């Protein structure tokens, strides 16, 4: 796993967070935690056929 470093930016912008989890329940729990702390757009399960 890569090291996580703090970064400070002058202006707000887009951040993309990729979550890898053993199951959908865990992935959505992490998504809910992120969404509770910042403006976040919720996504659904990854569908490679879509």
Backbone as a printed PyTorch tensor [residue, N CA C, xyz], in Angstrom:
tensor([[[  0.8440,  -1.1680,   0.0000],
         [  0.0000,   0.0000,   0.0000],
         [  0.8940,   1.2360,   0.0000]],

        [[  0.4980,   2.2330,  -0.7920],
         [  1.2750,   3.4690,  -0.8550],
         [  1.0610,   4.3190,   0.3890]],

        [[  2.0590,   5.1080,   0.7140],
         [  1.9890,   6.0090,   1.8570],
         [  1.0050,   7.1370,   1.5680]],

        [[  0.2700,   7.5440,   2.5810],
         [ -0.6680,   8.6620,   2.4650],
         [  0.0240,   9.9090,   2.9770]],

        [[  0.0400,  10.9590,   2.1730],
         [  0.6720,  12.2150,   2.5420],
         [ -0.3730,  13.3180,   2.5970]],

        [[ -0.2560,  14.1980,   3.5900],
         [ -1.1320,  15.3580,   3.6660],
         [ -0.7810,  16.3300,   2.5560]],

        [[ -1.7900,  16.9550,   1.9850],
         [ -1.5690,  17.9700,   0.9580],
         [ -2.5170,  19.1330,   1.2160]],

        [[ -2.0230,  20.3250,   1.0600],
         [ -2.8340,  21.5170,   1.2520],
         [ -2.8510,  22.2790,  -0.0660]],

        [[ -4.0490,  22.6410,  -0.5150],
         [ -4.1820,  23.3480,  -1.7770],
         [ -4.8500,  24.6930,  -1.5420]],

        [[ -4.5740,  25.6530,  -2.4370],
         [ -5.1150,  26.9990,  -2.2870],
         [ -6.5920,  27.0610,  -2.6590]],

        [[ -7.0080,  26.2550,  -3.6160],
         [ -8.3880,  26.2940,  -4.0950],
         [ -9.0040,  24.8970,  -4.0290]],

        [[-10.3270,  24.8370,  -3.8110],
         [-10.9670,  23.5260,  -3.8120],
         [-10.9490,  22.9300,  -5.2150]],

        [[-11.0260,  21.6380,  -5.2970],
         [-11.0320,  20.9710,  -6.5910],
         [-11.5700,  19.5610,  -6.4580]],

        [[-11.4000,  18.8160,  -7.4960],
         [-11.8910,  17.4500,  -7.5580],
         [-10.8630,  16.4880,  -6.9780]],

        [[-11.3410,  15.5730,  -6.1690],
         [-10.5000,  14.4860,  -5.6700],
         [-11.2170,  13.1790,  -5.9670]],

        [[-10.4950,  12.2310,  -6.4740],
         [-11.0600,  10.9200,  -6.7680],
         [-10.4770,   9.9350,  -5.7750]],

        [[-11.3470,   9.1930,  -5.1150],
         [-10.9150,   8.2120,  -4.1260],
         [-11.3590,   6.8340,  -4.5980]],

        [[-10.4020,   5.9400,  -4.7490],
         [-10.7130,   4.5720,  -5.1390],
         [-10.6950,   3.7090,  -3.8870]],

        [[-11.7820,   2.9690,  -3.6610],
         [-11.8840,   2.1160,  -2.4840],
         [-11.9170,   0.6630,  -2.9420]],

        [[-11.0080,  -0.1340,  -2.4190],
         [-11.0110,  -1.5750,  -2.6740],
         [-11.4200,  -2.2610,  -1.3800]],

        [[-12.4380,  -3.0830,  -1.4530],
         [-12.9490,  -3.7550,  -0.2550],
         [-13.2990,  -5.2010,  -0.5850]],

        [[-13.4110,  -5.9960,   0.4460],
         [-13.7250,  -7.4110,   0.2690],
         [-15.1600,  -7.6310,  -0.1900]],

        [[-16.0480,  -6.6720,   0.1220],
         [-17.4460,  -6.8270,  -0.2730],
         [-18.1020,  -5.4580,  -0.4140]],

        [[-19.2820,  -5.4450,  -1.0210],
         [-20.0020,  -4.1880,  -1.2380],
         [-20.3650,  -3.4950,   0.0720]],

        [[-20.7410,  -4.2610,   1.0810],
         [-21.1320,  -3.6710,   2.3590],
         [-20.0000,  -2.8220,   2.9440]],

        [[-18.7930,  -3.3330,   2.9020],
         [-17.6320,  -2.6070,   3.4260],
         [-17.3410,  -1.3760,   2.5760]],

        [[-17.3740,  -1.5320,   1.2610],
         [-17.1060,  -0.4020,   0.3610],
         [-18.1110,   0.7180,   0.5750]],

        [[-19.3870,   0.3790,   0.7080],
         [-20.4020,   1.4080,   0.9080],
         [-20.3040,   2.0480,   2.2910]],

        [[-19.8470,   1.2940,   3.2940],
         [-19.6400,   1.8700,   4.6220],
         [-18.5380,   2.9260,   4.5720]],

        [[-17.4600,   2.6390,   3.8400],
         [-16.3870,   3.6250,   3.6790],
         [-16.9120,   4.8400,   2.9200]],

        [[-17.6750,   4.6030,   1.8690],
         [-18.2610,   5.7060,   1.0930],
         [-19.1360,   6.5930,   1.9760]],

        [[-19.9320,   5.9830,   2.8380],
         [-20.7920,   6.7580,   3.7440],
         [-19.9640,   7.6010,   4.7110]],

        [[-18.8510,   7.0560,   5.2130],
         [-17.9810,   7.8190,   6.1100],
         [-17.3830,   9.0360,   5.4070]],

        [[-16.9450,   8.8460,   4.1680],
         [-16.3780,   9.9630,   3.3970],
         [-17.4570,  10.9980,   3.1200]],

        [[-18.6330,  10.5560,   2.6980],
         [-19.7220,  11.4800,   2.3670],
         [-20.1970,  12.2680,   3.5890]],

        [[-20.0850,  11.6860,   4.7770],
         [-20.5160,  12.3690,   5.9960],
         [-19.5800,  13.5150,   6.3690]],

        [[-18.3490,  13.4840,   5.8620],
         [-17.3480,  14.4810,   6.2420],
         [-17.0720,  15.5260,   5.1710]],

        [[-17.5350,  15.3050,   3.9650],
         [-17.2850,  16.2680,   2.8930],
         [-18.3410,  16.1030,   1.8060]],

        [[-18.3780,  17.0530,   0.8840],
         [-19.3100,  16.9560,  -0.2330],
         [-18.8340,  15.8310,  -1.1410]],

        [[-19.6310,  14.7990,  -1.2730],
         [-19.2240,  13.6480,  -2.0680],
         [-20.3970,  13.1290,  -2.8790]],

        [[-20.1150,  12.7070,  -4.0660],
         [-21.1210,  12.0830,  -4.9070],
         [-21.0280,  10.5750,  -4.7230]],

        [[-22.1250,   9.9710,  -4.3450],
         [-22.1340,   8.5320,  -4.1190],
         [-22.1560,   7.7960,  -5.4430]],

        [[-21.4590,   6.6910,  -5.4850],
         [-21.4400,   5.8500,  -6.6750],
         [-21.9690,   4.4800,  -6.3500]],

        [[-22.3220,   3.7540,  -7.3690],
         [-22.8140,   2.4000,  -7.1780],
         [-21.7020,   1.3970,  -7.3660]],

        [[-22.0400,   0.1280,  -7.2910],
         [-21.0380,  -0.9080,  -7.5020],
         [-20.4440,  -0.8150,  -8.9050]],

        [[-19.1880,  -1.1670,  -9.0330],
         [-18.5070,  -1.1440, -10.3320],
         [-19.0810,  -2.2410, -11.2100]],

        [[-19.4630,  -1.8780, -12.4280],
         [-19.9900,  -2.8350, -13.3860],
         [-19.1200,  -2.7780, -14.6450]],

        [[-18.2040,  -3.7380, -14.8180],
         [-17.3010,  -3.6790, -15.9610],
         [-18.0170,  -3.8050, -17.3020]],

        [[-19.2580,  -4.3060, -17.2940],
         [-20.0060,  -4.4460, -18.5290],
         [-20.7980,  -3.2090, -18.9160]],

        [[-20.7980,  -2.1990, -18.0700],
         [-21.6050,  -1.0050, -18.3290],
         [-20.9030,  -0.0320, -19.2440]]])
